[in-house]
Amino acid sequence: MRRFFGNLNFTVGFILAAVVVAAALASLFWTPYAPNEMNAAHRLQPPSLSHPLGTDQYGRDVLSRVMVGAVNSIIVGLVTVAIGFGIGVLLGLLAAFFRRFIEEGIMRLCDLLFGFPAVLTAILITAVLGPSVLNSMLAIGIFYIPVFARLTRAVTLSIWQRDFIAAARACGLSETAIVWHHVLPNILSPLIIQGTIQFAVAILAEAGLSYLGLGTQPPHPSWGRMLYEAQTFLGTAPWMAVFPGLAIAWAVLGFNLLGDGLRDTLDPKMTRLR
């Protein structure tokens, strides 16, 4: 723990990410007001003691909606990274293990997926299935598959030539046992670092898709959707856009710094540079 928190990026990122997670967990049990409770008498009120972040055009409390929106962002990040990690790591291991035609086919599939950004994939999926947070998570997750597949293949190929792999073969271990007991433990660090960084990107991507109307649908709170609804009131109620925007920037910065800190701490090359 001293090594991790001795890194400034990790420490700052951990604190910022912890605030987001704490707000999300707190919203599961308590919010100042019901996030979808409308009150026409209190619409477009500026920040005050009763409404610390103000209210929106329907009189809903912005703080409550920002807190609940954190849950949505964290769930999207977890699900999309899990999709990319699970499928991408499997494809990367297959490409590194079998080589030749299988490797070439998997890598060309990754090139094809890279040609469809998350937004374009979301448009294609929602055109068939309709806009929803589930479809946006599916689109972002599909985009992450080649990211993890390429990283897994590259790291596995470098480890496959190491002496301890040859020693494991000499001891009679099967290829499956070598992958499970020797390859996977040695590639987890870069994969965890990549997952943390992509978690931040997923939060930003979900906010963008919700802003375009392809992600979370009203009345469920979403930071991106809150920004979309606030654009009409930028002149009269700027807090409607400022606070969701700050929440997105806070979360993305926190998880990016956390990923950078993990890279600096877990990567032996970065340790030697320091």
N, C-alpha and C positions, 0 to 999 in steps of 0.2 A: 504493500500500500504506500510505503514511503517513496518507492520508485515512481509509482503512478502519479501521486499528488505532488511530487517534486517537479513534474512537468507543468509549465504554466498553461499550455493549451488544454491539457487534459483537465486541470483543476477548474479553469473558467468554463470549459464546455460541460463538465460534470455539473457544476452549479446551475448553469442556464438550463440544461436538460432536466435536472432534478426539479426545478421550478415548474416546468411544463408538465412533467409527470405528476407532481404534487397537485397542481390545479386540476388535472384530469381526474385523478383519484378522488379529490374532494368533491368534484361535481357529481360523482356517482351517489353521494350521500347527502350533499347539501349545496345549494346555490342561494344567493340572496333573494332571488325571485324565481318563479317557474320560467324557464327559458322561452317558452312560447306564450306566456301570459300577456295578453294585450290590454292596454289601458289608454284609451283615447285622450283622457284628461292629462296624461303625463307624456304625450308624444313629443319627440325632439327636444327633450330637456337636456341642458348641458350637464357635465359632471358636477355632482353635489354629494352631500353626506348620505342622502337616501339612495342615490344612484351614482356610485363613484366613477363610472365610465360613461354616464349619460344614458339616454334612451334613444330608440330608433323611431322610424316614422309610424310605427304601430304602438308605441309606448312600451315596447319590450326592453328589459334591462340588458344593456350591452355587456356588462361584466358577466352576467349569468350565461349569456350566449357565447362569449369568448371562452369561458371555462368548459362548457359542454363541447364547443368546437375543438378543444384540445383532445378530447376523447376520440373524436372522429379522425383527427389527424394522426394520432398515435396508432389507432387500429389500422388505418390505411397503410402507414409505414410498416407495421409488423406484417400484415398480410402480403403486401407486395414484395417485401424483401424475402419472406418465406417462400413465395412462389418462385422468384428468381433464384434464390439460394438452392432450394430443393431440386428443381429441374436442371438449373445451370450446372451445379456441381456434378450431378449424375452424368450429364452430357459431356462435361469436361473430362471426367475420369474415363469415360468410354473412349473419347477421342485420343487420350494419352495412352490408354491401355492397348487398344486394338490397332491404332495407326492405319495407314494406307487408305482403303476406300471408306471405311467407317469414319476415320478422322476427317477426311476430305469432305464427306457428306455433311457431317456435323458442323464443320467450320463454314461451309457454304450456306447452311441453314442459318447460322448465326449472322452471316453477312446479309442474308435476306431480311432477318428480323431487325437488323440495324437500319435497314432502309425505310422502316416504318416507325417514326417517332411515336412517343406515347400519345400525343394529341391526335395524330392521324389514326392510330390504332383505335383510340377511344371513339373517334367519329365513325369508323367502320363498324365497331361493335354496337354502338348506340343506334346506328341506322337500322340494325337488324333486331336488337333486343330492347332498345329504348334506353334513355338516359337514367342512370342510377349510380350510387356509390359503388355497388358491387361490380358493375361493368367498368367503371373507372379503375378500380383496383385490379381487375383482370387485365386491362390495357397496360397499366404501369408494370404489373408483374411480368407480362409477356416481354416488354421492352427490357427488363432486367435479366432475362434468361441468358442472352449472349454475353452480357457483362460478366456474369459469374462463370459461364462456360469457358470463355477465353482465359480468364484469370486462373481457373482451376487447371486447365490444360497446360498453361505456361509453367505454373509452379510445379505441377506433377512431373512434367518432362525434366525439369532441372533436378528434382529429387530422385527420379528414377535412375539416374546415372551415379548416384552416391554409393560409397563403399558399403554402408550398412544395409543397403538393398541387396547388394551382391552377397553379403554375409548371410542375410536372411534366406536367400535362395539356396546357399550352400548348406544351410541347416535343414533344408527340406520343406520349408514353408510354401504353401500354395500361393499363387498369384493373388487370389482373393484375400487370404490372410495377410499378405504383405500390404495390400492396399488398406485393409481395415486397421491393422495394428501399427503400420509404419508410415504410410503415405498420408492418410487422413490427419493424424495428430500433427504432422509437420506442415500441413497446408492450412490449418484452421486459423492461425494468426492473421495472414493476409486476407482470408475470407471474412473474418470478423471485422477487420478494419474496413474492408470494402462495404460490408453490410451496414456499418454505422454511417458511412458517408452516403450511401444510397438511401438510407432511411431519411436523411435530411432532404435529399432530392425528391423523394416520394411525397413528403409534406408539401414542398413547393409545387410539384406537378399536380397533386390533388387540388390544391388551392386554385391553380390555373384552370383545371378542368371544371371545377365548380363555378368559377367566374364565367366560363363560357356556357354554363348550363348543362354540362355533360356529366357532372359528378353528383354530389349530394343535392337532393331536391328539397325545396321548401315543404314544410316549415322547419325541417331539421337544421340546427345550427351548423354552419361551416364557415371557416374564415374566408375562403374564396367567395362564397355566396354572399357573405356580409359585405365584402368589398363591392360586389356587383350591385347590391341594393343601395349602397351608400353613394354611388357615383352621381346620382341625381341630386343629392343633398350636400355636395361638397362645399357649397357657398354658405349654406345656412346651418348645417350640422356636421362640421368636419370631423368631430370625434367618432362618428359612425365608421369612417374609413381609417382614421389614424390608429385606433386601438387594435382592430383586426390585423392591419398591416404590421404594426409593431409585434403582435403575437407571432405572425409568420416569420418575420425577420429574427425574432428572439429564438424561436425553435430551430430554424435552419442554421443560424450561427452557432447555437449550442451544440447541435449534433455534428456539425462540420468540425468544430474545434475538438470535440470528443474523439472523432475519427482521426484527426491529425495527431492528437495526443497519444492515442493508441498506437498509431504508426511509429511515432518517435520513440515510444517506450518498448514496443515489442519487436521492432525491426533491428536486428543486430548491426546492420550497416549504418543506420541512423545513430545508434548508440556509439559506434566508433567515431563517427563524424563529430559528435559532441565531445 
